[in-house]
Amino acid sequence: MDDADLDDVISTIRDLVRTRVIPFEAEIDATDEMPAGLREEAARMGLFGFAIPEEYGGLGLSMAQEVRLVMELGYTTPALRSMFGTNNGIAGHVLLEGGTREQKKLYLPKLASGQWTASFALTEEQAGSDPAGLATSVADVSDEADRRASGDGYVINGLKRFITNAPLADVFMVFARHSGGEAKGKISALLVEAGTPGVTVGPRDEKMGQHGAWTSEVRFEDVRVPPDALIGTPGEGYVTAMRCLAHGRLHIAAMCVGLAQRALDETIAYARDRHQGGHAIAEYQLIQGLIADSQTDVMAGRALVLSAAADFDSGADRRLGPSCAKYFASEMVCRVADRAVQVHGGVGYMRGVSVERIYRDARLFRIYEGTSQIQQLVIARELLR
Ligand SMILES: Cc1cc2nc3c(=O)[nH]c(=O)nc-3n(C[C@H](O)[C@H](O)[C@H](O)COP(=O)(O)OP(=O)(O)OC[C@H]3O[C@@H](n4cnc5c(N)ncnc54)[C@H](O)[C@@H]3O)c2cc1C
């Protein structure tokens, strides 16, 4: 897509955000449900496949284009982006990074059109920041006595938690460790369709924020999948997961910039409007200091994300930049949200007020797709190796 077309897409998204989502933010937060028809509208706009190549029905955006679009999506509740975030991001990218041509042809058009929702199932109770320690197992059916009954393929057993979009998912990208065979001990990624016997999705998690974006645990109990469910070659799943996360980190960093801009705009509007001591609080220099700090933070975050995205596209750097951007932008949006609440005073602590919701929504960004501490480790290791 050329930049003129991208500008058109961005302007349509800006309109969608302001007319179809912002007016319903408080309701989404209170009910944990997205407005009716929004999913279909997003699908018509191509939002389920903006990061999926055009040959599979997506918009085929480069990383630099994607972060610009995601900054617009970030201006409202993160639940909007979450509807199609896994298709474009961590789950869709498992296929893009590791899938065979046949798997891409079969599944990516369904994800790009929004016909299907995909989830990325890596995290477990004992494997969060250290996913290499995961316990979900995959066994070769041919290793087992009952092969004649069930045919070739694999058997998966395990429990994943905090899986975004699991309650809606049509397909899971599941990471599991081989219990035998040539890839014994190594991790593979497998495609598991939601209706497969033995797959159970738990109730929706009750989260602090980002309401309207659903997560839940997913249990795999003797789940049998055919040989072509394996994504790529056996044992390559961990490398695929790490590549997907590098892309996802830039995407999340762009979300943080969008949300921080929103928190700042809310701050400025309130500071102008609210009067104390006979003056608008915006006239007080201590309030101006908070606003100036937030503006500086937002500009620094935006510049870092755009620069890291350009290096990602050129291939110059796909590790250091994404981690630096995710680390800085996720910490930054929490600082900006905190100042926004401060400028709102007691009002900022009340449910139904935008900045109170933003404060809760922003908190997740420092935790998922690698906590801030994990980003620090990735950054330092990259520099010291
Ligand atoms: C709302 C939500 C959505 C999510 N969506 C998905 C999803 O779609 N798919 C998926 O697979 N996962 C998902 N996750 C999981 C998420 O990626 C993990 O929660 C995250 O990686 C942290 O793992 P953990 O929760 O087990 O924390 P832990 O790993 O237990 O970390 C606890 C604390 O210890 C610190 N820590 C851990 N190891 C180290 C270390 N080596 N050095 C220094 N500090 C360390 C961490 O930074 C953190 O502060 C989601 C989580 C949430 C909350």
The ligand as a Gaussian input file, in Angstrom:
#p B3LYP/6-31G(d) Opt

LIG

0 1
 C       -4.498000      -9.498000      29.750000
 C       -3.402000     -10.430000      29.333000
 C       -3.377000     -10.922000      28.044000
 C       -2.405000     -11.858000      27.664000
 N       -2.452000     -12.421000      26.413000
 C       -1.631000     -13.472000      26.138000
 C       -1.784000     -14.219000      24.927000
 O       -2.631000     -13.900000      24.061000
 N       -0.999000     -15.307000      24.723000
 C       -0.060000     -15.690000      25.620000
 O        0.613000     -16.688000      25.375000
 N        0.132000     -14.987000      26.776000
 C       -0.643000     -13.916000      27.055000
 N       -0.488000     -13.211000      28.230000
 C        0.553000     -13.622000      29.157000
 C        1.661000     -12.577000      29.338000
 O        2.494000     -12.514000      28.222000
 C        2.406000     -12.934000      30.649000
 O        1.505000     -12.645000      31.716000
 C        3.697000     -12.166000      30.812000
 O        4.651000     -12.580000      29.851000
 C        4.295000     -12.320000      32.202000
 O        4.307000     -13.654000      32.625000
 P        3.703000     -14.033000      34.061000
 O        2.365000     -13.416000      34.150000
 O        3.798000     -15.491000      34.246000
 O        4.629000     -13.286000      35.098000
 P        6.001000     -13.853000      35.726000
 O        6.859000     -14.390000      34.638000
 O        5.678000     -14.749000      36.866000
 O        6.667000     -12.529000      36.275000
 C        6.417000     -12.002000      37.557000
 C        7.413000     -10.867000      37.804000
 O        8.760000     -11.395000      37.799000
 C        9.541000     -10.674000      36.860000
 N       10.512000     -11.597000      36.262000
 C       10.280000     -12.835000      35.744000
 N       11.415000     -13.350000      35.264000
 C       12.386000     -12.445000      35.492000
 C       13.781000     -12.383000      35.213000
 N       14.417000     -13.382000      34.595000
 N       14.470000     -11.285000      35.600000
 C       13.846000     -10.238000      36.212000
 N       12.509000     -10.234000      36.488000
 C       11.804000     -11.311000      36.123000
 C        8.542000     -10.138000      35.828000
 O        9.066000      -9.014000      35.141000
 C        7.360000      -9.799000      36.723000
 O        7.577000      -8.536000      37.297000
 C       -1.407000     -12.251000      28.605000
 C       -1.419000     -11.711000      29.894000
 C       -2.408000     -10.822000      30.268000
 C       -2.405000     -10.319000      31.685000

